[in-house]
């Protein structure tokens, strides 16, 4: 169960790209609410054409997810002992 929890927390920053990009279609009222890391990186890549920016965005997303999973693991270890 602990492994499944860690895997689930590691994916907490993944988004349904179709939902957050195709549905709002850059409409003004929904843009700020549907701008997640995946769509931000895609829009930035589409406008600038810089592949390095897309790569950095994905790496940041992965690192934040790993940090969150490490914190969950540490939290579960401290509460199982006491």
PANU-311298 format. One record per atom (N, C-alpha, C): residue number from 1; residue in three letters; chain; atom name; x, y, z. Coordinates in pm, 1 decimal. Layout:
atom pos = NUM&code = ALA&unit = A&site = CA&xx = X&yy = Y&zz = Z
...
// end
This chain:
atom pos = 1&code = UNK&unit = A&site = N&xx = 82.1&yy = -120.0&zz = 0.0
atom pos = 1&code = UNK&unit = A&site = CA&xx = 0.0&yy = 0.0&zz = 0.0
atom pos = 1&code = UNK&unit = A&site = C&xx = 86.4&yy = 126.3&zz = 0.0
atom pos = 2&code = UNK&unit = A&site = N&xx = 198.7&yy = 120.1&zz = 69.5
atom pos = 2&code = UNK&unit = A&site = CA&xx = 286.5&yy = 236.4&zz = 74.9
atom pos = 2&code = UNK&unit = A&site = C&xx = 342.6&yy = 268.4&zz = -63.0
atom pos = 3&code = UNK&unit = A&site = N&xx = 379.8&yy = 165.2&zz = -137.4
atom pos = 3&code = UNK&unit = A&site = CA&xx = 434.3&yy = 188.0&zz = -271.4
atom pos = 3&code = UNK&unit = A&site = C&xx = 329.3&yy = 249.0&zz = -362.3
atom pos = 4&code = UNK&unit = A&site = N&xx = 207.7&yy = 200.8&zz = -354.1
atom pos = 4&code = UNK&unit = A&site = CA&xx = 100.2&yy = 256.1&zz = -437.1
atom pos = 4&code = UNK&unit = A&site = C&xx = 73.5&yy = 402.5&zz = -401.5
atom pos = 5&code = UNK&unit = A&site = N&xx = 80.6&yy = 435.9&zz = -274.1
atom pos = 5&code = UNK&unit = A&site = CA&xx = 60.9&yy = 574.7&zz = -231.6
atom pos = 5&code = UNK&unit = A&site = C&xx = 172.3&yy = 663.0&zz = -285.7
atom pos = 6&code = UNK&unit = A&site = N&xx = 296.1&yy = 615.0&zz = -278.2
atom pos = 6&code = UNK&unit = A&site = CA&xx = 408.4&yy = 693.2&zz = -329.9
atom pos = 6&code = UNK&unit = A&site = C&xx = 396.4&yy = 714.4&zz = -480.7
atom pos = 7&code = UNK&unit = A&site = N&xx = 356.2&yy = 612.7&zz = -552.5
atom pos = 7&code = UNK&unit = A&site = CA&xx = 338.2&yy = 627.7&zz = -697.0
atom pos = 7&code = UNK&unit = A&site = C&xx = 226.3&yy = 725.0&zz = -729.3
atom pos = 8&code = UNK&unit = A&site = N&xx = 118.9&yy = 720.7&zz = -652.4
atom pos = 8&code = UNK&unit = A&site = CA&xx = 6.6&yy = 811.5&zz = -676.4
atom pos = 8&code = UNK&unit = A&site = C&xx = 44.7&yy = 955.8&zz = -645.6
atom pos = 9&code = UNK&unit = A&site = N&xx = 118.0&yy = 977.6&zz = -538.1
atom pos = 9&code = UNK&unit = A&site = CA&xx = 158.3&yy = 1113.7&zz = -502.4
atom pos = 9&code = UNK&unit = A&site = C&xx = 259.2&yy = 1167.1&zz = -603.3
atom pos = 10&code = UNK&unit = A&site = N&xx = 343.2&yy = 1081.1&zz = -658.7
atom pos = 10&code = UNK&unit = A&site = CA&xx = 439.2&yy = 1123.9&zz = -759.5
atom pos = 10&code = UNK&unit = A&site = C&xx = 373.0&yy = 1175.6&zz = -885.6
atom pos = 11&code = UNK&unit = A&site = N&xx = 250.5&yy = 1132.7&zz = -911.9
atom pos = 11&code = UNK&unit = A&site = CA&xx = 176.6&yy = 1176.4&zz = -1030.8
atom pos = 11&code = UNK&unit = A&site = C&xx = 78.9&yy = 1289.0&zz = -1001.4
atom pos = 12&code = UNK&unit = A&site = N&xx = 91.9&yy = 1352.2&zz = -887.9
atom pos = 12&code = UNK&unit = A&site = CA&xx = -6.2&yy = 1452.5&zz = -847.9
atom pos = 12&code = UNK&unit = A&site = C&xx = -3.4&yy = 1575.4&zz = -939.1
atom pos = 13&code = UNK&unit = A&site = N&xx = 109.1&yy = 1601.0&zz = -1002.4
atom pos = 13&code = UNK&unit = A&site = CA&xx = 118.5&yy = 1719.0&zz = -1088.2
atom pos = 13&code = UNK&unit = A&site = C&xx = 92.3&yy = 1688.0&zz = -1234.6
atom pos = 14&code = UNK&unit = A&site = N&xx = 54.8&yy = 1564.4&zz = -1266.9
atom pos = 14&code = UNK&unit = A&site = CA&xx = 18.0&yy = 1532.1&zz = -1403.8
atom pos = 14&code = UNK&unit = A&site = C&xx = -122.7&yy = 1585.0&zz = -1428.8
atom pos = 15&code = UNK&unit = A&site = N&xx = -149.2&yy = 1625.6&zz = -1550.1
atom pos = 15&code = UNK&unit = A&site = CA&xx = -280.7&yy = 1680.5&zz = -1583.2
atom pos = 15&code = UNK&unit = A&site = C&xx = -335.0&yy = 1611.0&zz = -1707.2
atom pos = 16&code = UNK&unit = A&site = N&xx = -465.0&yy = 1611.9&zz = -1721.2
atom pos = 16&code = UNK&unit = A&site = CA&xx = -529.3&yy = 1561.2&zz = -1841.6
atom pos = 16&code = UNK&unit = A&site = C&xx = -515.9&yy = 1669.7&zz = -1947.4
atom pos = 17&code = UNK&unit = A&site = N&xx = -421.1&yy = 1651.7&zz = -2038.1
atom pos = 17&code = UNK&unit = A&site = CA&xx = -389.3&yy = 1755.2&zz = -2135.1
atom pos = 17&code = UNK&unit = A&site = C&xx = -510.1&yy = 1790.7&zz = -2220.9
atom pos = 18&code = UNK&unit = A&site = N&xx = -586.4&yy = 1691.6&zz = -2262.0
atom pos = 18&code = UNK&unit = A&site = CA&xx = -703.9&yy = 1717.6&zz = -2344.8
atom pos = 18&code = UNK&unit = A&site = C&xx = -806.8&yy = 1803.3&zz = -2274.0
atom pos = 19&code = UNK&unit = A&site = N&xx = -824.7&yy = 1778.2&zz = -2146.9
atom pos = 19&code = UNK&unit = A&site = CA&xx = -922.2&yy = 1855.9&zz = -2070.5
atom pos = 19&code = UNK&unit = A&site = C&xx = -877.7&yy = 1999.6&zz = -2052.3
atom pos = 20&code = UNK&unit = A&site = N&xx = -751.6&yy = 2019.4&zz = -2019.6
atom pos = 20&code = UNK&unit = A&site = CA&xx = -703.7&yy = 2153.5&zz = -1987.5
atom pos = 20&code = UNK&unit = A&site = C&xx = -659.2&yy = 2234.6&zz = -2108.1
atom pos = 21&code = UNK&unit = A&site = N&xx = -645.3&yy = 2170.9&zz = -2224.1
atom pos = 21&code = UNK&unit = A&site = CA&xx = -606.2&yy = 2247.5&zz = -2342.6
atom pos = 21&code = UNK&unit = A&site = C&xx = -717.0&yy = 2253.5&zz = -2447.1
atom pos = 22&code = UNK&unit = A&site = N&xx = -778.1&yy = 2141.2&zz = -2478.1
atom pos = 22&code = UNK&unit = A&site = CA&xx = -877.8&yy = 2136.9&zz = -2585.0
atom pos = 22&code = UNK&unit = A&site = C&xx = -1010.8&yy = 2200.0&zz = -2544.7
atom pos = 23&code = UNK&unit = A&site = N&xx = -1053.2&yy = 2180.2&zz = -2422.6
atom pos = 23&code = UNK&unit = A&site = CA&xx = -1185.1&yy = 2229.9&zz = -2380.5
atom pos = 23&code = UNK&unit = A&site = C&xx = -1189.1&yy = 2382.8&zz = -2371.9
atom pos = 24&code = UNK&unit = A&site = N&xx = -1096.3&yy = 2449.7&zz = -2300.2
atom pos = 24&code = UNK&unit = A&site = CA&xx = -1107.5&yy = 2595.9&zz = -2289.6
atom pos = 24&code = UNK&unit = A&site = C&xx = -1066.6&yy = 2671.0&zz = -2415.6
atom pos = 25&code = UNK&unit = A&site = N&xx = -976.7&yy = 2614.8&zz = -2496.3
atom pos = 25&code = UNK&unit = A&site = CA&xx = -933.8&yy = 2678.8&zz = -2621.6
atom pos = 25&code = UNK&unit = A&site = C&xx = -887.2&yy = 2822.5&zz = -2601.8
atom pos = 26&code = UNK&unit = A&site = N&xx = -806.5&yy = 2848.2&zz = -2499.5
atom pos = 26&code = UNK&unit = A&site = CA&xx = -748.8&yy = 2980.6&zz = -2472.6
atom pos = 26&code = UNK&unit = A&site = C&xx = -853.5&yy = 3090.0&zz = -2451.2
atom pos = 27&code = UNK&unit = A&site = N&xx = -969.3&yy = 3054.2&zz = -2400.9
atom pos = 27&code = UNK&unit = A&site = CA&xx = -1068.6&yy = 3157.9&zz = -2373.4
atom pos = 27&code = UNK&unit = A&site = C&xx = -1024.8&yy = 3238.5&zz = -2251.5
atom pos = 28&code = UNK&unit = A&site = N&xx = -1051.6&yy = 3365.9&zz = -2253.2
atom pos = 28&code = UNK&unit = A&site = CA&xx = -1000.9&yy = 3457.5&zz = -2151.9
atom pos = 28&code = UNK&unit = A&site = C&xx = -1040.4&yy = 3424.9&zz = -2009.7
atom pos = 29&code = UNK&unit = A&site = N&xx = -1165.1&yy = 3387.2&zz = -1987.0
atom pos = 29&code = UNK&unit = A&site = CA&xx = -1210.7&yy = 3362.9&zz = -1850.2
atom pos = 29&code = UNK&unit = A&site = C&xx = -1154.4&yy = 3232.7&zz = -1793.7
atom pos = 30&code = UNK&unit = A&site = N&xx = -1131.9&yy = 3132.5&zz = -1877.0
atom pos = 30&code = UNK&unit = A&site = CA&xx = -1086.1&yy = 3003.1&zz = -1828.8
atom pos = 30&code = UNK&unit = A&site = C&xx = -934.1&yy = 2987.7&zz = -1832.2
atom pos = 31&code = UNK&unit = A&site = N&xx = -864.6&yy = 3077.3&zz = -1898.2
atom pos = 31&code = UNK&unit = A&site = CA&xx = -721.6&yy = 3061.1&zz = -1919.9
atom pos = 31&code = UNK&unit = A&site = C&xx = -643.2&yy = 3052.4&zz = -1789.0
atom pos = 32&code = UNK&unit = A&site = N&xx = -668.4&yy = 3139.7&zz = -1696.8
atom pos = 32&code = UNK&unit = A&site = CA&xx = -591.3&yy = 3139.0&zz = -1571.7
atom pos = 32&code = UNK&unit = A&site = C&xx = -625.0&yy = 3019.0&zz = -1483.5
atom pos = 33&code = UNK&unit = A&site = N&xx = -745.2&yy = 2965.4&zz = -1496.9
atom pos = 33&code = UNK&unit = A&site = CA&xx = -784.6&yy = 2851.3&zz = -1414.1
atom pos = 33&code = UNK&unit = A&site = C&xx = -739.5&yy = 2718.0&zz = -1472.6
atom pos = 34&code = UNK&unit = A&site = N&xx = -715.2&yy = 2712.1&zz = -1601.8
atom pos = 34&code = UNK&unit = A&site = CA&xx = -678.7&yy = 2585.4&zz = -1665.9
atom pos = 34&code = UNK&unit = A&site = C&xx = -533.1&yy = 2582.0&zz = -1709.0
atom pos = 35&code = UNK&unit = A&site = N&xx = -452.7&yy = 2674.5&zz = -1665.8
atom pos = 35&code = UNK&unit = A&site = CA&xx = -312.7&yy = 2678.4&zz = -1704.2
atom pos = 35&code = UNK&unit = A&site = C&xx = -231.6&yy = 2594.2&zz = -1605.5
atom pos = 36&code = UNK&unit = A&site = N&xx = -213.9&yy = 2466.5&zz = -1636.8
atom pos = 36&code = UNK&unit = A&site = CA&xx = -134.9&yy = 2375.4&zz = -1554.5
atom pos = 36&code = UNK&unit = A&site = C&xx = 3.1&yy = 2362.5&zz = -1617.8
atom pos = 37&code = UNK&unit = A&site = N&xx = 93.7&yy = 2290.9&zz = -1553.7
atom pos = 37&code = UNK&unit = A&site = CA&xx = 230.9&yy = 2282.8&zz = -1601.8
atom pos = 37&code = UNK&unit = A&site = C&xx = 236.1&yy = 2228.3&zz = -1744.5
atom pos = 38&code = UNK&unit = A&site = N&xx = 158.0&yy = 2125.0&zz = -1774.4
atom pos = 38&code = UNK&unit = A&site = CA&xx = 161.3&yy = 2065.5&zz = -1908.7
atom pos = 38&code = UNK&unit = A&site = C&xx = 118.3&yy = 2164.8&zz = -2016.2
atom pos = 39&code = UNK&unit = A&site = N&xx = 10.0&yy = 2234.8&zz = -1993.3
atom pos = 39&code = UNK&unit = A&site = CA&xx = -37.3&yy = 2329.0&zz = -2094.9
atom pos = 39&code = UNK&unit = A&site = C&xx = 52.4&yy = 2452.4&zz = -2101.5
atom pos = 40&code = UNK&unit = A&site = N&xx = 108.9&yy = 2493.2&zz = -1989.2
atom pos = 40&code = UNK&unit = A&site = CA&xx = 201.9&yy = 2606.5&zz = -1989.0
atom pos = 40&code = UNK&unit = A&site = C&xx = 324.6&yy = 2575.7&zz = -2074.1
atom pos = 41&code = UNK&unit = A&site = N&xx = 378.7&yy = 2456.4&zz = -2056.2
atom pos = 41&code = UNK&unit = A&site = CA&xx = 495.8&yy = 2416.3&zz = -2133.2
atom pos = 41&code = UNK&unit = A&site = C&xx = 460.8&yy = 2406.3&zz = -2281.3
atom pos = 42&code = UNK&unit = A&site = N&xx = 346.0&yy = 2347.9&zz = -2313.8
atom pos = 42&code = UNK&unit = A&site = CA&xx = 306.7&yy = 2333.5&zz = -2454.1
atom pos = 42&code = UNK&unit = A&site = C&xx = 284.7&yy = 2470.2&zz = -2520.0
atom pos = 43&code = UNK&unit = A&site = N&xx = 216.7&yy = 2559.1&zz = -2450.2
atom pos = 43&code = UNK&unit = A&site = CA&xx = 193.9&yy = 2692.9&zz = -2507.4
atom pos = 43&code = UNK&unit = A&site = C&xx = 324.6&yy = 2768.7&zz = -2524.9
atom pos = 44&code = UNK&unit = A&site = N&xx = 414.8&yy = 2753.3&zz = -2428.2
atom pos = 44&code = UNK&unit = A&site = CA&xx = 545.0&yy = 2817.8&zz = -2440.2
atom pos = 44&code = UNK&unit = A&site = C&xx = 625.3&yy = 2761.4&zz = -2555.6
atom pos = 45&code = UNK&unit = A&site = N&xx = 620.3&yy = 2630.3&zz = -2574.6
atom pos = 45&code = UNK&unit = A&site = CA&xx = 690.6&yy = 2567.9&zz = -2685.7
atom pos = 45&code = UNK&unit = A&site = C&xx = 631.0&yy = 2610.6&zz = -2818.7
atom pos = 46&code = UNK&unit = A&site = N&xx = 499.5&yy = 2624.7&zz = -2822.2
atom pos = 46&code = UNK&unit = A&site = CA&xx = 432.5&yy = 2663.4&zz = -2945.6
atom pos = 46&code = UNK&unit = A&site = C&xx = 464.5&yy = 2807.8&zz = -2984.3
atom pos = 47&code = UNK&unit = A&site = N&xx = 477.9&yy = 2895.0&zz = -2886.2
atom pos = 47&code = UNK&unit = A&site = CA&xx = 503.3&yy = 3035.4&zz = -2918.1
atom pos = 47&code = UNK&unit = A&site = C&xx = 651.1&yy = 3065.6&zz = -2941.0
atom pos = 48&code = UNK&unit = A&site = N&xx = 739.5&yy = 3005.4&zz = -2859.4
atom pos = 48&code = UNK&unit = A&site = CA&xx = 882.3&yy = 3036.6&zz = -2873.1
atom pos = 48&code = UNK&unit = A&site = C&xx = 958.1&yy = 2937.0&zz = -2957.9
atom pos = 49&code = UNK&unit = A&site = N&xx = 913.8&yy = 2813.1&zz = -2959.5
atom pos = 49&code = UNK&unit = A&site = CA&xx = 984.1&yy = 2709.8&zz = -3033.8
atom pos = 49&code = UNK&unit = A&site = C&xx = 1110.4&yy = 2660.2&zz = -2965.4
atom pos = 50&code = UNK&unit = A&site = N&xx = 1127.8&yy = 2695.0&zz = -2839.2
atom pos = 50&code = UNK&unit = A&site = CA&xx = 1248.0&yy = 2656.7&zz = -2765.1
atom pos = 50&code = UNK&unit = A&site = C&xx = 1224.1&yy = 2523.4&zz = -2693.8
atom pos = 51&code = UNK&unit = A&site = N&xx = 1288.5&yy = 2419.5&zz = -2740.9
atom pos = 51&code = UNK&unit = A&site = CA&xx = 1268.2&yy = 2286.1&zz = -2684.7
atom pos = 51&code = UNK&unit = A&site = C&xx = 1326.1&yy = 2276.5&zz = -2543.6
atom pos = 52&code = UNK&unit = A&site = N&xx = 1431.8&yy = 2349.5&zz = -2516.1
atom pos = 52&code = UNK&unit = A&site = CA&xx = 1492.4&yy = 2347.3&zz = -2383.1
atom pos = 52&code = UNK&unit = A&site = C&xx = 1396.5&yy = 2393.9&zz = -2275.2
atom pos = 53&code = UNK&unit = A&site = N&xx = 1309.9&yy = 2489.2&zz = -2307.0
atom pos = 53&code = UNK&unit = A&site = CA&xx = 1210.9&yy = 2535.9&zz = -2209.4
atom pos = 53&code = UNK&unit = A&site = C&xx = 1111.8&yy = 2425.2&zz = -2176.6
atom pos = 54&code = UNK&unit = A&site = N&xx = 1070.9&yy = 2349.7&zz = -2276.1
atom pos = 54&code = UNK&unit = A&site = CA&xx = 979.3&yy = 2238.0&zz = -2252.7
atom pos = 54&code = UNK&unit = A&site = C&xx = 1046.3&yy = 2131.0&zz = -2167.6
atom pos = 55&code = UNK&unit = A&site = N&xx = 1170.9&yy = 2105.8&zz = -2194.3
atom pos = 55&code = UNK&unit = A&site = CA&xx = 1244.4&yy = 2005.6&zz = -2117.4
atom pos = 55&code = UNK&unit = A&site = C&xx = 1259.1&yy = 2050.3&zz = -1971.8
atom pos = 56&code = UNK&unit = A&site = N&xx = 1290.5&yy = 2177.3&zz = -1949.9
atom pos = 56&code = UNK&unit = A&site = CA&xx = 1303.7&yy = 2228.0&zz = -1812.2
atom pos = 56&code = UNK&unit = A&site = C&xx = 1170.5&yy = 2222.5&zz = -1737.8
atom pos = 57&code = UNK&unit = A&site = N&xx = 1061.9&yy = 2252.8&zz = -1806.3
atom pos = 57&code = UNK&unit = A&site = CA&xx = 930.5&yy = 2245.5&zz = -1742.8
atom pos = 57&code = UNK&unit = A&site = C&xx = 895.1&yy = 2105.9&zz = -1699.2
atom pos = 58&code = UNK&unit = A&site = N&xx = 925.1&yy = 2006.9&zz = -1781.8
atom pos = 58&code = UNK&unit = A&site = CA&xx = 896.8&yy = 1867.3&zz = -1746.1
atom pos = 58&code = UNK&unit = A&site = C&xx = 985.4&yy = 1822.9&zz = -1630.5
atom pos = 59&code = UNK&unit = A&site = N&xx = 1111.7&yy = 1862.5&zz = -1630.6
atom pos = 59&code = UNK&unit = A&site = CA&xx = 1202.4&yy = 1824.5&zz = -1521.5
atom pos = 59&code = UNK&unit = A&site = C&xx = 1155.3&yy = 1884.7&zz = -1389.7
atom pos = 60&code = UNK&unit = A&site = N&xx = 1111.3&yy = 2008.6&zz = -1392.0
atom pos = 60&code = UNK&unit = A&site = CA&xx = 1059.7&yy = 2071.8&zz = -1269.9
atom pos = 60&code = UNK&unit = A&site = C&xx = 936.5&yy = 1997.5&zz = -1220.0
atom pos = 61&code = UNK&unit = A&site = N&xx = 848.5&yy = 1959.0&zz = -1310.7
atom pos = 61&code = UNK&unit = A&site = CA&xx = 728.5&yy = 1884.5&zz = -1272.5
atom pos = 61&code = UNK&unit = A&site = C&xx = 765.5&yy = 1751.1&zz = -1207.3
atom pos = 62&code = UNK&unit = A&site = N&xx = 862.2&yy = 1682.2&zz = -1263.9
atom pos = 62&code = UNK&unit = A&site = CA&xx = 905.5&yy = 1554.0&zz = -1208.4
atom pos = 62&code = UNK&unit = A&site = C&xx = 968.6&yy = 1573.4&zz = -1070.8
atom pos = 63&code = UNK&unit = A&site = N&xx = 1053.5&yy = 1673.7&zz = -1056.8
atom pos = 63&code = UNK&unit = A&site = CA&xx = 1119.5&yy = 1697.2&zz = -928.2
atom pos = 63&code = UNK&unit = A&site = C&xx = 1021.2&yy = 1734.8&zz = -818.4
atom pos = 64&code = UNK&unit = A&site = N&xx = 922.7&yy = 1814.7&zz = -852.2
atom pos = 64&code = UNK&unit = A&site = CA&xx = 821.9&yy = 1851.7&zz = -752.3
atom pos = 64&code = UNK&unit = A&site = C&xx = 739.8&yy = 1730.1&zz = -712.2
atom pos = 65&code = UNK&unit = A&site = N&xx = 705.9&yy = 1645.2&zz = -808.3
atom pos = 65&code = UNK&unit = A&site = CA&xx = 633.8&yy = 1522.2&zz = -776.9
atom pos = 65&code = UNK&unit = A&site = C&xx = 714.8&yy = 1428.6&zz = -690.2
atom pos = 66&code = UNK&unit = A&site = N&xx = 844.6&yy = 1416.1&zz = -719.1
atom pos = 66&code = UNK&unit = A&site = CA&xx = 930.6&yy = 1332.1&zz = -635.7
atom pos = 66&code = UNK&unit = A&site = C&xx = 945.1&yy = 1388.6&zz = -495.8
atom pos = 67&code = UNK&unit = A&site = N&xx = 955.2&yy = 1520.6&zz = -484.4
atom pos = 67&code = UNK&unit = A&site = CA&xx = 964.2&yy = 1583.6&zz = -353.5
atom pos = 67&code = UNK&unit = A&site = C&xx = 837.7&yy = 1556.7&zz = -272.3
atom pos = 68&code = UNK&unit = A&site = N&xx = 723.6&yy = 1564.1&zz = -338.0
atom pos = 68&code = UNK&unit = A&site = CA&xx = 597.1&yy = 1536.9&zz = -268.6
atom pos = 68&code = UNK&unit = A&site = C&xx = 591.4&yy = 1391.5&zz = -222.5
atom pos = 69&code = UNK&unit = A&site = N&xx = 638.6&yy = 1297.9&zz = -306.5
atom pos = 69&code = UNK&unit = A&site = CA&xx = 635.1&yy = 1157.3&zz = -266.4
atom pos = 69&code = UNK&unit = A&site = C&xx = 733.4&yy = 1128.9&zz = -153.5
atom pos = 70&code = UNK&unit = A&site = N&xx = 848.1&yy = 1197.9&zz = -153.0
atom pos = 70&code = UNK&unit = A&site = CA&xx = 942.3&yy = 1181.8&zz = -42.3
atom pos = 70&code = UNK&unit = A&site = C&xx = 882.2&yy = 1231.6&zz = 88.3
atom pos = 71&code = UNK&unit = A&site = N&xx = 809.9&yy = 1340.9&zz = 82.1
atom pos = 71&code = UNK&unit = A&site = CA&xx = 747.3&yy = 1394.2&zz = 203.8
atom pos = 71&code = UNK&unit = A&site = C&xx = 639.5&yy = 1300.1&zz = 256.6
atom pos = 72&code = UNK&unit = A&site = N&xx = 563.8&yy = 1236.8&zz = 167.2
atom pos = 72&code = UNK&unit = A&site = CA&xx = 462.0&yy = 1141.2&zz = 210.5
atom pos = 72&code = UNK&unit = A&site = C&xx = 528.3&yy = 1020.4&zz = 274.6
atom pos = 73&code = UNK&unit = A&site = N&xx = 637.3&yy = 973.8&zz = 216.6
atom pos = 73&code = UNK&unit = A&site = CA&xx = 707.8&yy = 859.2&zz = 273.1
atom pos = 73&code = UNK&unit = A&site = C&xx = 762.2&yy = 893.3&zz = 412.1
atom pos = 74&code = UNK&unit = A&site = N&xx = 821.6&yy = 1009.1&zz = 428.5
atom pos = 74&code = UNK&unit = A&site = CA&xx = 873.8&yy = 1051.0&zz = 558.4
atom pos = 74&code = UNK&unit = A&site = C&xx = 761.7&yy = 1064.2&zz = 660.8
atom pos = 75&code = UNK&unit = A&site = N&xx = 649.2&yy = 1120.6&zz = 618.6
atom pos = 75&code = UNK&unit = A&site = CA&xx = 534.0&yy = 1135.4&zz = 707.3
atom pos = 75&code = UNK&unit = A&site = C&xx = 480.7&yy = 999.7&zz = 751.9
atom pos = 76&code = UNK&unit = A&site = N&xx = 472.9&yy = 905.2&zz = 658.9
atom pos = 76&code = UNK&unit = A&site = CA&xx = 420.4&yy = 772.9&zz = 694.6
atom pos = 76&code = UNK&unit = A&site = C&xx = 515.2&yy = 699.4&zz = 786.2
atom pos = 77&code = UNK&unit = A&site = N&xx = 645.8&yy = 716.1&zz = 768.0
atom pos = 77&code = UNK&unit = A&site = CA&xx = 742.6&yy = 650.3&zz = 855.2
atom pos = 77&code = UNK&unit = A&site = C&xx = 738.2&yy = 705.2&zz = 996.4
atom pos = 78&code = UNK&unit = A&site = N&xx = 722.0&yy = 835.6&zz = 1012.1
atom pos = 78&code = UNK&unit = A&site = CA&xx = 720.7&yy = 893.9&zz = 1144.9
atom pos = 78&code = UNK&unit = A&site = C&xx = 593.1&yy = 858.2&zz = 1219.5
atom pos = 79&code = UNK&unit = A&site = N&xx = 483.4&yy = 842.6&zz = 1150.3
atom pos = 79&code = UNK&unit = A&site = CA&xx = 357.7&yy = 811.6&zz = 1218.5
atom pos = 79&code = UNK&unit = A&site = C&xx = 336.6&yy = 662.2&zz = 1242.3
atom pos = 80&code = UNK&unit = A&site = N&xx = 411.6&yy = 577.9&zz = 1175.4
atom pos = 80&code = UNK&unit = A&site = CA&xx = 402.5&yy = 435.1&zz = 1202.1
atom pos = 80&code = UNK&unit = A&site = C&xx = 480.1&yy = 397.7&zz = 1327.3
atom pos = 81&code = UNK&unit = A&site = N&xx = 582.3&yy = 475.0&zz = 1360.6
atom pos = 81&code = UNK&unit = A&site = CA&xx = 665.0&yy = 444.8&zz = 1476.8
atom pos = 81&code = UNK&unit = A&site = C&xx = 595.4&yy = 480.4&zz = 1608.1
atom pos = 82&code = UNK&unit = A&site = N&xx = 518.0&yy = 582.9&zz = 1605.7
atom pos = 82&code = UNK&unit = A&site = CA&xx = 467.8&yy = 633.2&zz = 1731.4
atom pos = 82&code = UNK&unit = A&site = C&xx = 325.4&yy = 616.7&zz = 1755.4
// end
